[in-house]
Each structure stands twice: as C-alpha cells, then as structure tokens.
C-alpha cells in the first residue's frame, strides 16, 4: 500500500509512519521541513498541506492527515481538512484517513453530551477539540471522497506498543482500569489495522488501550 502521511514529524504521524514501514508499506512523509523528520526509510514530499494538489496525492492509496495546528491557530484544522477534501475529489482512488481528537466523542447514551462539553474539559484544549470536531462534521456531510476519522481516548500519550486495543464508534471508551487512555503506539496499530482491513468507511471510530 502506498501511504502519504501529512505531519509525519509529529507524535502521531511519526508512529504511524514507523508502524506502516514495519508492515512493509511504501511510506511518503509529507512535511513542511524535512530536516525535522526522524523516521528513516520513507520517501519525502516537502510541501505545506495548504499547497498540495491532486497530482501530489493521486498516486497514494491513502493520505493520512496527522496535521497539528499551532497554538492560537486551531482553525487551521478545519482549513487543512477542507483543502484535502477538495484535493481528493480529483483522486477517487485515494482514501483520506484523519487523526482526530477525543473532544467530539459522546459520554451519554443519547449522544447529547460530548467530551468537550463536560465540566472538567480543559479550556486550553477547547479550540483544538472544537475545530477537529468541525472537521469531522464537514466530512460527515461529504459524499465526494472516501474517508475515515479516528478519535483517540481522552488521554493520548506517548507510551508502549502493546499491539492490542478495543474499538468503538462515537462514545468515549475506558480500559480495564476505568481510564480513557491510548498510547500513540497502539493508536498507530489501530490506524494500520483499519487501512489493511477497512471496517469504518466514511465514518468515525475510536480506540482505547491498556497502560503498559
């Protein structure tokens, strides 16, 4: 599989790239600054996400959007998402996979209360969560591309690769200790599992893992 990863220098993107390489996929890092790339064995496309064209992406089976908006410019999550939707409209054989956030997950059975709406949700993360949620809403209203959006657990942390996780759809999950946690490493496992065996086409899902 030919996989392009936007944001391959970040915590999520770099681990997704490593997991993909270990599974013998062809990986291209789509990055603004190739000097910051710490993953070996990948091809490099040094380009800003906002400058990507259909020609840049049509050779990939999937483009992973692991773009991280700078603090204070969280609206760029929406802007980048919109750019990719437009670019991929001309590449019908290329799927979009979005590294999403947990803030848009629901905590009640009726799907009325999201994680971002809960009293303890930190104010500093609300702009990111809100804009990642808007990106998801736009995708849910789009039928011109094929996409998947993966929300992590509430605590998305650098940890260990256990290789196992539990998956859900739109509700926040907790592990055996009652914690909503997933390591970047196990998140990457879930990404590649989905790409190799798609179960969530044009929908969002979420994962939780144990703290190793």
matplotlib code that plots the C-alpha trace (Angstrom):
import matplotlib.pyplot as plt

x = [0.0, 1.3, 0.7, 1.3, 1.5, 0.9, 2.6, 5.0, 7.3, 4.6, 3.9, 1.1, 2.4, 5.8, 4.5, 2.0, 4.9, 7.0, 4.1, 3.4, 7.1, 7.2, 4.3, 6.2, 4.1, 5.5, 5.5, 5.9, 6.3, 4.5, 6.2, 6.9, 10.5, 12.2, 15.1, 12.7, 11.9, 13.1, 11.7, 14.2, 13.2, 10.5, 10.2, 9.8, 7.5, 8.5, 5.3, 2.8, -0.5, -2.2, -0.2, -1.0, -2.6, -4.5, -1.4, 0.5, -1.9, -3.4, -0.5, -1.3, -3.8, -4.3, -3.4, -3.1, -3.9, -1.9, -1.6, -1.1, -2.3, -0.1, -1.4, -3.6, -4.3, -6.5, -8.9, -6.3, -7.6, -10.7, -8.9, -6.5, -9.4, -11.2, -8.1, -7.7, -11.4, -11.1, -7.8, -9.0, -12.2, -10.0, -8.3, -11.2, -8.8, -7.1, -8.7, -8.3, -7.6, -7.8, -6.1, -8.9, -9.5, -11.4, -13.4, -16.2, -16.8, -20.0, -20.3, -24.0, -26.2, -28.4, -25.4, -26.1, -23.1, -19.6, -16.3, -15.7, -19.0, -18.0, -17.1, -13.6, -12.5, -9.5, -10.2, -6.8, -7.7, -11.2, -10.1, -8.4, -11.2, -13.8, -12.1, -11.3, -15.0, -15.9, -13.6, -15.5, -18.9, -17.8, -16.6, -19.9, -21.6, -19.3, -20.0, -17.4, -14.4, -13.7, -12.6, -12.1, -11.7, -10.1, -10.7, -8.2, -9.1, -9.2, -5.6, -3.5, 0.0, 3.5, 3.7, 4.3, 3.1, 1.1, -0.4, -3.9, -6.8, -10.5, -12.5, -15.8, -17.6, -18.9, -18.6, -15.6, -14.2, -12.3, -9.9, -9.9, -8.7, -11.5, -9.2, -9.8, -6.2, -4.5, -0.8, 0.4, 1.9, -1.3, -3.2, -0.8, -1.6, -5.3, -4.7, -2.8, -5.3, -8.1, -6.2, -5.4, -8.8, -11.3, -14.3, -15.1, -15.6, -17.0, -17.4, -15.6, -14.4, -12.3, -9.9, -8.7, -5.7, -4.2, -1.4, 1.6]
y = [0.0, 3.5, 5.8, 9.5, 11.0, 14.7, 15.7, 12.7, 14.7, 14.8, 12.3, 10.6, 10.9, 9.5, 6.5, 5.8, 6.0, 3.6, 1.1, 1.3, 0.7, -2.3, -3.8, -3.2, -0.5, 2.3, 5.5, 9.1, 11.8, 14.9, 17.6, 21.3, 20.8, 17.5, 18.3, 17.6, 14.1, 11.4, 8.4, 6.5, 4.6, 6.9, 9.0, 12.7, 15.3, 18.6, 20.7, 22.6, 20.9, 24.0, 23.8, 20.2, 19.4, 16.5, 15.5, 15.3, 12.8, 10.7, 8.2, 7.2, 4.6, 6.7, 10.0, 10.2, 13.7, 14.0, 17.8, 19.6, 23.2, 25.6, 27.0, 30.0, 28.9, 25.9, 26.9, 25.5, 22.0, 23.0, 24.8, 21.9, 19.4, 21.4, 21.6, 17.9, 17.3, 19.5, 17.9, 14.4, 15.0, 14.6, 11.5, 8.9, 6.0, 7.8, 7.5, 10.1, 8.9, 11.6, 11.6, 13.2, 14.3, 12.9, 16.0, 15.2, 11.8, 11.3, 10.4, 9.8, 7.1, 9.7, 11.4, 14.8, 15.4, 15.4, 15.2, 18.9, 19.8, 18.1, 20.4, 19.1, 19.6, 22.0, 25.4, 25.4, 22.4, 23.5, 25.4, 22.3, 20.0, 22.3, 22.6, 18.9, 18.3, 20.7, 18.8, 15.6, 17.3, 18.5, 15.0, 13.5, 15.9, 15.0, 12.2, 13.0, 11.3, 8.1, 8.9, 7.5, 9.6, 8.0, 9.7, 8.7, 8.3, 11.3, 10.7, 10.3, 9.8, 8.5, 5.0, 1.5, -0.7, -3.5, -4.3, -4.6, -2.2, -2.0, -0.2, 1.7, 4.2, 7.5, 7.1, 7.6, 4.3, 3.3, 0.5, -2.2, 0.4, 2.7, 5.1, 6.6, 6.1, 5.1, 5.2, 6.8, 3.5, 1.4, 4.2, 3.7, -0.1, 0.7, 3.0, 0.4, -2.3, -0.2, 0.7, -3.0, -4.3, -1.4, -1.6, 2.1, 3.6, 7.1, 7.1, 7.8, 5.3, 5.4, 3.2, 2.6, 0.6, -0.6, 1.3, -0.9]
z = [0.0, -0.8, 2.1, 2.3, 5.8, 6.4, 9.7, 9.8, 12.1, 14.9, 17.6, 15.8, 12.3, 13.1, 14.9, 12.1, 9.6, 11.7, 12.0, 8.3, 7.4, 9.8, 7.8, 4.6, 3.1, 0.9, 3.1, 2.0, 4.6, 3.5, 5.7, 5.7, 6.9, 6.0, 8.4, 11.4, 10.1, 12.4, 10.6, 8.3, 5.2, 3.9, 0.8, 1.3, -0.2, 1.3, 0.9, 3.0, 3.3, 2.0, -1.2, -2.0, -5.4, -6.7, -8.7, -5.4, -3.8, -6.6, -6.5, -2.9, -1.8, 1.3, 2.7, 6.5, 7.9, 11.1, 10.7, 14.0, 14.1, 16.1, 19.4, 18.6, 15.1, 15.8, 13.0, 10.6, 11.4, 9.6, 6.8, 6.2, 6.2, 3.6, 1.4, 1.5, 0.7, -2.4, -3.5, -3.1, -5.1, -8.1, -6.8, -6.4, -5.7, -2.8, 0.7, 3.4, 7.0, 9.7, 13.0, 15.0, 18.6, 21.6, 22.3, 19.8, 21.3, 23.3, 27.0, 27.2, 25.5, 23.8, 22.1, 23.5, 25.7, 24.1, 26.0, 25.2, 26.9, 30.2, 33.2, 33.6, 30.0, 30.0, 28.4, 26.7, 24.6, 23.6, 20.4, 19.1, 20.1, 18.6, 15.3, 15.0, 15.7, 12.9, 10.5, 11.4, 10.8, 7.4, 6.5, 7.6, 5.2, 2.3, -0.1, -2.8, -1.1, 0.9, 4.5, 8.0, 11.2, 14.2, 17.6, 20.4, 24.0, 26.3, 27.3, 24.2, 25.4, 24.4, 25.8, 24.6, 21.8, 23.3, 19.8, 21.3, 21.8, 22.0, 19.3, 19.5, 17.3, 18.8, 22.5, 24.8, 25.9, 29.1, 29.7, 32.4, 35.0, 34.1, 32.3, 28.8, 27.5, 24.3, 23.6, 20.3, 19.5, 19.9, 18.1, 15.1, 15.3, 15.0, 12.0, 10.1, 11.0, 9.6, 6.4, 5.8, 6.7, 6.4, 8.8, 9.2, 5.7, 5.7, 9.5, 12.8, 15.3, 18.5, 20.3, 23.9, 25.2, 28.4, 30.1, 29.7]

ax = plt.figure().add_subplot(projection="3d")
ax.plot(x, y, z, "-o")
ax.set_aspect("equal")
plt.show()
